[in-house]
Amino acid sequence: MEYLIVKWLHILSSTLLFGTGIGSAFYMLFTSLSRDVRAIAVVSRYVVLADWLFTASTVVIQPLSGFYLMHLAGIALHTRWIAWSIVLYLVAGACWLPVLWLQLRMRDMAALAMREAGALPAQYWRFLRIWVLLGIPAFIALVVVFYLMVAKPV
């Protein structure tokens, strides 16, 4: 029973991690493309909040529950699909940390532009391009991790 509970928590947290990421990316990108400063300020504030509440917590839960599941199932760390999952998870994390920093700056730029009833600075749009470029490999990495987690290829 313990294995099933940990597995359920692992799957639930991976779903929250991926779902929050894809949802936040969708709303942040398309709200930004609208160029509506007020909407961008509101959405970017909530995207940052969602990252702190959901992404940050699941980023911790995923490896803890994953390593514990490996222990319970007797799966070695050097198992190929486990090794690739870890590498890809680290790739996604390496993309997410600068994305988080970018989102904080973008949120602040949007809030300032809204308060001053002005336009977003050119730096916002540069940050958005970098944010998208970092999001693509993170998304692909997590999709592959999901596949590996389910398929467990030999």
N, C-alpha and C positions, 0 to 999 in steps of 0.2 A: 504493500500500500504506500509506503514512504516514497518509493520510486515514482509511482503514478502522480503523487502530489507534487513532487519536485519537477517532474516532466510537465505537468499542467502549468505550474508557475513559470517554467522556462518558456513554454509556448506562448502563454499569456503575455509575458514581458517582451518576447520577441515581436509579438503582434503589436503591442503598444509602441515599441521602439520604431518599427517600420511604419506603422500607421501614422504616428505623430510626425515622423519625418516626411512622408509623402504628402500628408495633409498640409503641414506647415509650408512645405516647399510650394505646393500648388497655390495656396492663398497668398503667400508672400510674393511669388512671381507675378501672378495675374493681377494682384492689387497694384504692384509696382508698375506694371505695364499700362495700367489705367491712367497713371500720372495724377491721380486724385490725391493730393497731399494729405488731406484730412483722413481719407480711408487708409492710406499707407501708414500714417502715424498710428492709427488705431490697430490695424492688423499686425504691424511689426511689433507693437507692444505685446499683443497676445501670442504671437509666434515665439517671442523670447520667453514669455511666461510658460508656454507649453513645453519648450525645450528644457527649462529648469525643472518643471514638475514631472514630466513624463520621460523625456529622453535621458536626462541626467540620471534619474533613478534606475531606469532600465539598463543603461550602460553599465551600471554596477551589478545589477541582478543577473544579467546575462552570463558573464563569465563565472560568477559564483555558482549559479545553478547548473551551468554547463559542466564545470569541472566536478561538481558533486555528482551529477548524473554519470559522468565518465567513471568516477570512483565506484558508484553503486553498480554500474553495469560491467565493470572490469575492463573498460576500453583504455588502451594505452594512449598516452599523449602523442606518441609518434605515429599513430594510425594516420594514414594519408589524408582521409577526409577531415579528420580532426585538425591536423596540422594546417591544411588549407583554410579551414573555417577560422582558425585563430589568426592566420596571416590576413585574410580578407576582413575580418572584424577589426584588426588593427589598422588596416588601410582606411576603412570607413571612419574609425575614430580619429585617425590622422587628418582626415578631411573635415570632420565635424568640429574639431576644436577651433580651427581658424574660421569656420562658418559661424560658430557661436560668437566669436569676437566681432566678425563682420556684422552680424545681426544686431549686436548691441550698438555698434556705431551707426548703423543704418536707422535703427529705432530712434536714436538720439538726434540724428540729422533731420528725420521726418518730424519729430516733435518740435524741434526748433523752427523748421520751415512753417509748420502749422501755426505756432504761436506768433510768428512774425508775418503771417499771411504772405509768405514768399514761395519761391520755387525751390525744389530740391537742388542741392549743389551738384556739380559735375562729379564730385567724388562719390556721391551716392550711386550713380550709374556705373562708375568703375567698380565699386564694391559689389554691385549687383552682378556684373559680369563674372567677377572672380567667384562669387557665391554660387552662381550657376555652374561654373567650371569645376568647382570642388564637389558640388552635389551630384554630378553625373557619375564619377567613379565610386562615390559612397553608395549611391543607389544600386549600381551594378554589383558592387561587392556584397551588399546585403541580400540582393536577390540570389546570388550564387550561394551564400551562406544558408539561406532558406532551403535551396535545393539540396545542398549537402546534408543539412540537418534532417531532411525528410528521406532522401534516397539512401544516405549512408553508403555510397558506392565503395566497392571492394577494390 
